[in-house]
């Protein structure tokens, strides 16, 4: 009997005995090819990356900052490529963009996590905060719109106005991930280490640091304080403020459906599929052809365009099974559960804010996260915002309202933590408020923000006055 005959016989025995036929090519879903980023060797991983320590700088360069990708911001700025840890625990490299008031050497650092909410480099902070209008990477589908980091520079500028250094890390890592558990926390922590290793600024592990982020930036910030006690205990993080952290993805999926921001659903599903081919294969089986096309298309654009292209998205029209059945599929349930409340308790004090009528980050999910922290003995100031009271989610977004109205209270708390010389607050302070933006100090911060925006418009230096 020849070799081929023996192989055929063995295969036949395996099939009869197990009832399994190995046909991976037939079962695999087609690969998604994301648009290639603009050529830039700055982002290339070095061959000796594994020999570097987390937070060690690979390379640096000076850069210029553009708010909303149009308005030049009159600050000194650099980009630092640094070693971090990827989702699988392997060495990774990502980039942070650090800004300081012109000609200054600040002694405090704000790490601002922007809501990049994308799987493309062009949508991350290091690109969106420094480039003009993005090139068309997907002409067939329409041009990419700017990523949210370009808009969120308006919030980051508040830290510069205080005279602080501000770092905006690409917390999706070198593979530009979104909604990945733990990994964004490592990227943020190593970004702080990289800034403190950047000798030009003269900072070190004793430098007072605070964190801030909203939505996708809040997800990264919450993972950061959960990972900090074991991953980077040496850092002097005084506090973290974050709003609308989507740490209950099932609740978010159900709540945001058919809303103005429902386009976040296909974006989230495609991001989970990038992390897990098993998840993607299971999801692919229950999507209609239109649903599959919409989910896959989000891998070619930044978040704003994905939302606009999928206004009032309704998953009931895109699934071949009821959503309750889909969410019970083991790999889908597991993937969503891994991104939920971890049970890990931060030692960094936190200020959390969330709209009670939130459609993207339902208040029930944020309540679970805060209760988990408080049960473990963490220090949390939690503001449950009542405004807007009864929005029609197809016409108005609480998520897009509280990002503005809650910012003043969050930043005032950050200033208190950054400047505090006493012990950190203890216990949990949980309150419903009509709007923290109406508090006198928050109104003053809002006025300060307007002044900072106007300064950007005329090219005036930010944060160079006496402090």
LINBEL-V726501 format. One record per backbone hydrogen bond with DSSP energy under -0.5 kcal/mol. CO is the residue of the C=O (numbers start at 1). NH is the residue of the N-H. E is the energy in kcal/mol with one decimal. If there is no record, write none. Layout:
CO;NH;E + CO;NH;E
This chain:
2;6;-2.3 + 3;7;-2.5 + 4;8;-2.4 + 5;9;-2.5 + 6;10;-2.6 + 7;11;-2.4 + 8;12;-2.3 + 9;13;-2.3 + 10;14;-2.5 + 11;15;-2.4 + 12;16;-2.4 + 13;17;-2.8 + 14;18;-2.5 + 15;19;-2.5 + 20;22;-0.5 + 21;23;-0.9 + 23;26;-0.5 + 23;27;-1.7 + 24;28;-2.1 + 31;33;-0.6 + 32;34;-0.8 + 40;43;-1.6 + 41;44;-1.8 + 46;49;-1.3 + 48;51;-1.4 + 49;52;-1.7 + 53;56;-2.6 + 56;83;-2.4 + 59;81;-2.7 + 61;79;-2.9 + 65;73;-2.4 + 66;69;-1.2 + 67;70;-1.8 + 67;71;-2.3 + 70;72;-0.6 + 71;67;-3.0 + 72;74;-0.5 + 73;65;-0.6 + 73;75;-2.0 + 74;102;-0.6 + 74;462;-1.2 + 76;100;-2.5 + 77;63;-2.1 + 78;98;-2.5 + 79;61;-1.6 + 79;81;-0.5 + 80;96;-2.2 + 81;58;-3.5 + 81;59;-1.2 + 82;94;-2.0 + 83;55;-3.3 + 84;92;-2.7 + 86;89;-2.1 + 90;86;-3.2 + 92;84;-3.4 + 94;82;-2.8 + 95;170;-2.6 + 96;80;-2.7 + 96;98;-0.6 + 97;168;-2.5 + 98;78;-2.4 + 99;166;-2.7 + 100;76;-2.2 + 101;104;-2.4 + 107;208;-0.6 + 108;165;-2.8 + 109;111;-0.5 + 109;210;-2.0 + 110;112;-0.8 + 110;167;-2.8 + 111;113;-0.6 + 111;212;-1.9 + 112;114;-0.8 + 113;214;-0.6 + 114;116;-1.8 + 116;303;-0.6 + 120;123;-1.0 + 121;124;-1.9 + 123;149;-0.5 + 124;127;-0.9 + 124;128;-3.0 + 125;129;-2.4 + 127;130;-1.3 + 127;131;-1.9 + 129;66;-2.9 + 135;137;-1.0 + 138;141;-1.5 + 138;142;-1.2 + 147;150;-1.4 + 148;151;-1.2 + 148;152;-2.4 + 149;153;-0.8 + 150;68;-3.0 + 151;154;-1.8 + 152;155;-1.2 + 152;156;-2.1 + 153;157;-2.5 + 155;158;-1.6 + 155;159;-0.6 + 156;159;-1.1 + 156;160;-1.2 + 157;161;-2.5 + 158;162;-1.0 + 159;164;-2.2 + 160;163;-1.8 + 165;110;-2.8 + 166;99;-3.1 + 167;112;-2.9 + 167;169;-0.5 + 168;97;-1.7 + 169;171;-1.6 + 170;173;-1.9 + 172;177;-2.5 + 173;176;-1.7 + 180;184;-0.6 + 181;183;-3.1 + 182;185;-1.0 + 182;186;-1.6 + 183;187;-2.2 + 184;188;-2.2 + 185;189;-2.6 + 186;190;-2.6 + 187;191;-1.5 + 188;192;-2.1 + 189;193;-2.1 + 190;194;-2.4 + 191;195;-2.1 + 192;196;-2.3 + 193;197;-1.5 + 194;198;-0.7 + 195;198;-0.8 + 197;199;-1.2 + 198;201;-2.1 + 198;202;-0.8 + 198;203;-0.5 + 204;207;-2.0 + 205;236;-0.7 + 208;109;-2.4 + 209;238;-3.2 + 209;239;-0.8 + 210;111;-3.0 + 211;241;-2.6 + 212;113;-3.0 + 213;243;-1.7 + 214;217;-2.3 + 215;218;-0.5 + 215;219;-2.2 + 216;220;-1.7 + 217;221;-1.9 + 218;222;-2.8 + 219;223;-2.2 + 220;224;-1.8 + 221;225;-1.9 + 222;226;-1.4 + 223;227;-2.1 + 224;228;-1.8 + 225;229;-0.5 + 227;230;-1.0 + 227;231;-2.8 + 228;232;-1.7 + 232;235;-1.4 + 235;237;-1.3 + 236;209;-2.2 + 236;238;-0.7 + 239;211;-1.9 + 240;351;-2.7 + 241;213;-1.3 + 242;353;-1.6 + 243;215;-2.9 + 244;246;-0.6 + 245;247;-2.0 + 248;252;-2.2 + 249;253;-2.8 + 250;254;-2.1 + 251;255;-2.3 + 252;256;-2.7 + 253;257;-0.8 + 256;259;-2.2 + 259;262;-1.6 + 259;312;-1.5 + 261;264;-2.0 + 262;265;-2.2 + 263;267;-1.1 + 264;268;-2.5 + 265;269;-2.6 + 266;270;-2.2 + 267;271;-1.9 + 268;272;-2.3 + 269;273;-1.9 + 270;274;-1.5 + 271;275;-1.4 + 272;276;-1.9 + 276;280;-2.2 + 277;281;-2.6 + 278;282;-2.2 + 279;283;-2.7 + 280;284;-2.6 + 281;285;-1.1 + 282;286;-0.5 + 283;286;-1.5 + 283;287;-0.5 + 284;287;-0.7 + 286;320;-2.6 + 286;321;-0.5 + 288;292;-2.9 + 289;293;-2.1 + 290;294;-2.3 + 291;295;-2.5 + 292;296;-2.5 + 293;297;-2.0 + 294;298;-0.9 + 295;298;-0.8 + 296;299;-1.5 + 297;300;-1.9 + 298;301;-1.1 + 302;306;-2.0 + 303;307;-2.4 + 304;308;-2.3 + 305;309;-2.5 + 306;310;-0.6 + 307;310;-0.9 + 308;311;-0.9 + 310;313;-1.7 + 313;258;-2.7 + 314;317;-1.6 + 315;318;-0.9 + 315;319;-1.0 + 318;288;-2.8 + 322;325;-0.8 + 322;326;-1.9 + 323;327;-2.6 + 324;328;-0.5 + 325;328;-0.8 + 326;329;-1.4 + 329;332;-0.6 + 329;333;-2.9 + 330;334;-2.6 + 331;335;-2.2 + 332;336;-2.0 + 333;337;-2.5 + 334;338;-2.2 + 336;339;-1.1 + 337;340;-1.9 + 344;346;-0.5 + 349;240;-1.9 + 350;381;-2.9 + 351;242;-2.6 + 352;383;-2.8 + 353;244;-2.0 + 354;385;-2.3 + 355;358;-1.4 + 360;362;-0.5 + 362;365;-1.0 + 362;366;-1.5 + 363;367;-2.6 + 364;368;-1.8 + 365;369;-1.9 + 366;370;-2.7 + 367;371;-2.9 + 368;372;-2.1 + 369;373;-2.0 + 370;374;-3.0 + 371;375;-2.6 + 372;376;-1.2 + 373;378;-2.3 + 374;377;-1.7 + 378;380;-0.6 + 379;350;-2.4 + 380;382;-0.6 + 380;429;-2.8 + 381;352;-3.0 + 382;384;-0.6 + 382;431;-2.5 + 383;354;-1.9 + 383;385;-0.9 + 384;433;-2.1 + 385;356;-3.3 + 391;393;-0.8 + 392;395;-2.6 + 392;396;-2.5 + 393;260;-2.5 + 396;398;-0.5 + 397;401;-0.6 + 398;401;-0.9 + 398;402;-2.8 + 399;403;-1.0 + 401;404;-1.4 + 401;405;-2.4 + 402;406;-2.4 + 404;407;-0.9 + 404;408;-0.6 + 406;410;-1.8 + 407;411;-2.8 + 408;412;-2.3 + 409;413;-1.9 + 410;414;-2.2 + 411;415;-2.5 + 412;416;-2.1 + 413;417;-2.3 + 414;418;-3.0 + 415;419;-2.2 + 416;420;-0.8 + 427;380;-1.4 + 428;430;-0.6 + 429;382;-2.9 + 429;431;-0.5 + 431;384;-2.7 + 433;386;-2.9 + 434;387;-1.9 + 435;438;-2.0 + 436;439;-1.2 + 439;443;-2.3 + 440;444;-2.0 + 441;445;-1.9 + 442;446;-2.3 + 443;447;-2.1 + 444;448;-2.1 + 445;449;-2.3 + 446;450;-2.1 + 447;451;-2.1 + 448;452;-2.2 + 449;453;-2.4 + 450;454;-2.4 + 451;455;-2.2 + 452;456;-2.0 + 453;457;-2.1 + 454;458;-1.6 + 455;460;-2.4 + 456;459;-0.9 + 460;74;-0.5
